[in-house]
């Protein structure tokens, strides 16, 4: 019987693929940092030797039309809201942690019905090999995006 690697994960020499949840939320640009700051108060979003790890995609356009029962009331026209961002991050597959994250998003998002998605995924984690001399690593290629002046 084949193993379901999405549930068990697997390891290679340099990388371990760990079962986690990928959580994403969409929010107006002005809400994103406030929401993220609220999430990391209770969930560190660790990855290897770092924390507060997430990915932010900027500048999407959200389409919607308010219907009966919304706080603004029903409208006939389709709305388009610019500068809606999506933030993605990984958490352990732990329901209590997921509940904390969803509650944090809801508590400080300006939407009364936030857009939150959760997916089962595998995420890579380095196994700690010493590859400090690897010519492909950013520190061996004139640094990274962050300069000494930052």
Buried (B, 14 or more C-beta within 10 A) or exposed (E): EEEEEEEEBEEEEEBBBBBBBBBBBBBBBEBBEEBBEBBBEEBEBEBEEEEBBBEEEEEEEBEBEBEEEEEEEEEEEEEEEEEBBBBBBBBBBEEEBBEBBBEBBBEBBEBEEBBBEBEEBBBEBEEEEEEEEEEEEEEEEEEEEEEEEE
